Amino acid sequence: MTAAATRSRRSWTGVAGGRPPSTRRILTYAGLIALALVFLAPVVWTVLSSFKTRAELAARPPAPLPESLDTANYTEALSRFDFGVYLTNSTLVTVGATVLTLVINTMAAYALAKYNFRGRNVLFLVTLGTIMIPLQIIVIPLHQVVSELGMTNSLWGMIIPPAATPTGVFLIRQYMLTIPDELIEAARIDGAGELRIFLRLVLPLCRPVLAVVTIFSVIWRWNDFLWPLVIAQTQDLYTLPVALAQFSSEEVVPFNYILAMSVVSMIPVVLIFLIMQRQIVKGIAQTGFK
């Protein structure tokens, strides 16, 4: 047997060719696939159970698959559940809060990353320290402030107070630190104003991290329950999480309808993540989470 034939028999026959994967890489991929299956299992169970009847959900042991893929749960839930109003409220709150979050966080992060002023590091540490303060601790004074401003029982009361997020400021600041100061100085020498530098130079370079903050903000606002529950005093201002909780407080809890509406409420977040996943991965990789 020739040397060429021997090399041909020993070569890796994968699609990409080249050397065969090491045992460590195979074990790593196997572990990641197993973890992905563990995390996806509740989602898959929810989707499949949304097609089950009440009798199927009450069966013990539960069947993994529904008897049929009938959409009756979805149609009946939409007829009993004022889904359009709650979906509109959640969309307005999520979009408004996300836009406001990006505006506030980018300006704060730019000041902390590219301006030298006394107390900058202390201010940044104080901003990071607020991450450790849960909403449950400050909900009463925050509600008093919102009430004094006349924003109780309004969508603005749900949008404005939680707009500035320290996590977003941290992520954007860390990314902006990678932008060379010489690039900004060159723009100033060319006569560009500070606002123009921020809008035309810095923000386009920060698209990956802005995608990260956007998806985080969308997830936080879309799934937020406590703050909308505190602010909204009438059902026509309920968001989806609050409405679903109200829907489950009936005398006979319709779990089949709740599961169907939960699946519908997951679709927007999943779509946004799928559209922005490349930017999200790139942004996280360049903001210190390596």
N, C-alpha and C positions, 0 to 999 in steps of 0.2 A: 504494500500500500504506500502510495506516495505521501510526501509531507503535506501537499496541498489538500489531498483527500482527508488526511488526519485532521487538519485545521478546520476543514469543512464540517466534519462530524462533531467537533468540539465547539463550534461556534453557536452562539445564542440565536434561536430561531424566532425571536419576538418580532413584532411589527417594526419596531425602531431599530432592530439589529444591535450590534455592539456586544459588550460583555454581558453575561448573565447577571441578574440581580443577586446581591449578597443575601445571606440568611437573615442578617439584621434588618435589611430593607424589607424583606418578605414578611418578617414578624411585625415590623412597624406598620406596614400597610394592612396586615390582618387585624392588628389591634385597632387601627383607626376605623376600619370597616365595621368591626364589632361595636365600637363606641357609637358610630353613626346609626347602626341598627337599634341600639339601646335608646338613643335620644329620639329616633323617628318612630319607635313603637307606639308611644301614646298618641302621636298625631295620626298614624295609620289606624289605630283602634278607634279614635274619634270619628274619622271620616267614614269608616265602615259601619260604626254604630249609628251614625246619623241616618242610615237607611233602614234601621231595624224598627220594628213596632214595639209598643210598650211590653207586650208579652215576651218578645225575644229578649229585651233588655232585662226583664225580671227573671229569666230562666237561669237555673243553677244546675250545673256549671254553664257559664255563658258560651254561646257558640261564637267562634272567631269570625265567621262570615254571615252576612244577612241572608235570609231566604230568597230575597229578590232585591234588585236595585230600584225599588219604587221611590219616586220623588214626592210621595204624598206628605212626608214630614216637612219638606221644604215649602210646598204650596200651602198646606194648612197652617204652618207657622207664620208665613207671610200674611195670610188672611187674618189671623188672630193677633199678630204682633205688628204694631205700627212701625214697621222696619224702615220705611222711607224717611220718616222724621228723625229717628234715632241715627240712621246712617248719615243724614245731612248734618246733624249736630256734631257727630264724631269727625266727619270730614272737615267741617269748618274749624273746629277746635284744633285738630291735628295740623292742618295746613297753616292756619294762622299762627299757632304756637311754634311750628317748625321754622317758618319764615322769620318770625321775631327772634327766635333762638339763634339762628344763623347771623342775623344782623348784629345783635348784642354781643354774642360770643366772638365773632370775628374782629369787631372793633376793640373789645377788651383784650383779646389775645395779641392783636397787633401792637397795642400800646405796651403790653408786658414783654413782648419779644423784641421790639425794634426801637423803643424809646428809652433813653437813660434818664431816670429821674430819682430823686431821693425817696427811699421807701418802696422801691419797686419790688424787691425780693420779699419784703414783709407783706406787702399787699398780695403777692402771688401765693405766699404760704397761707394767709388768711382765707383766700379764695379756695385753696385746696382743702383747708380745714373744714369748710362748710359741707364737703362731701360726706363727712361723718355725722352730720346732723339729719336725722330722718324727718320726714314731713310730719309725722305724728306728734313730734315735740313742739313744732312751731305752728301747727294748724290753727290753734285758737287765736294767737296774736295776728297771724296772717289773715284770718277771717275777719277780725276786727278792723284791720286796715282796709280790706276790700269793702267791708260794710260802710266804713266812713267815706269811701270814695264813690259809693253808690253803685257798685258793680255786682252786688249780690243778685242771684237769680238772673244772670245774663251770661252770654257766651264770652264776653270780654273778661268777666271774672274768672273764667276757666282758662283763658288764653294768656293773659298778661302776667299774673303772679309767678307761675313756674317757668317763665320763658328763659331767664338767665340760668344756665346750668354750669356749675364749676367743672364738671367732667368735659363738657364741650370746650370751655376755655383752656383747660389743660391740654387736650388733644390738639387743638388748633395752634396753641402757642408752641408746643413741641415741634410741630411741623414747620412753623414759620421760622424757627431758629435755624433750620437747614437752608433757608434762603440767604445767599451771601449779602452782607451789608453793602459790599461794593456795588452791587446791582442797584440798590436803592439810592446810594450816593450818586451814581452815574445819572440816574433819572432826575435827581435834584439839580445836578449841574446843568443838565439839558433844559432846565426851566420848568419841569413838571411840578405841580402843586402836590401837597400831601394827599388830598382827596383823590386826585388823578392817579397818583402812585398806588394808593390803596385799591382803587377800583380797577385800574387797567393793567397793573403789574402784579400786585401781591395776590389778589383773589384768583386770577386765572391759574397761578402756580399752585394754589391750594385746593384745586378741585378734588384730589383724592381724599383729603381729610375732611373736606366739606361733605363729601358723600358719606363718610363714616358718621359724622355728626347728624346728618340728615336722617339716616336710617335709624340711629339710636333715638333721635327725637320722635320720629314717627312711631316707633315701638312704644316708647314711654307714654306719649300722649294718647295713642290709640287704645292702649290697655289700661290707662289710668282709671282708677275706680274711686279712691278716697276723696280727692279734691273735687271732681264733678259732683259726687254725692253730697258734699258739704255745701257747694254753691247752688246747685240746681234745686229749686223748691217746687217746681211744677214739672209734670211729666213731659210737657212739650219741649223741655230743655234737657232731657236726659240724653246721655250718650249711650253707646251700645253696651259697655260693661255694666253701667247702672241699670239699664233697662233689662238686661239679661238677669241680673240679680233680683229685680222686681218681678220678673217673669217666673222665677223659680220660687217665689214666696206664696204661690197659690196653694190652696188646700191640698190638691193632688198635683204634685210636681210633674210637669210634662217633660221628662228627661229627653224624650225623642225629639221634641221641638227645640229644646235648649241645645242639644248636640247639633242639630241642623243649622241653627242660627250661629253657633260657635264656629262651625266650618265656614259659613259665609263671611263672618267677621275676620277670619284668618287670611282670606284671599288677598286683600289689598296689601298687607304687610309682606306676604310671600312674593307677590309680584314685584314690589319695589325692591326687595332684596335681590331677586333674580336679575332685575335690570341693572342694578348698581353693584353687583357682587365683585366685579373686577376692581372698580375704584375703591371699594371697601377694603379688600385685601391689601391693595397697594397703600392705602392711607394708614391702616393699622401697622403695616410693616415699617413705615417711615416715621412713626410717632413715638418710638421708644419701646413698643411691645414686640420685641424680637425673640 
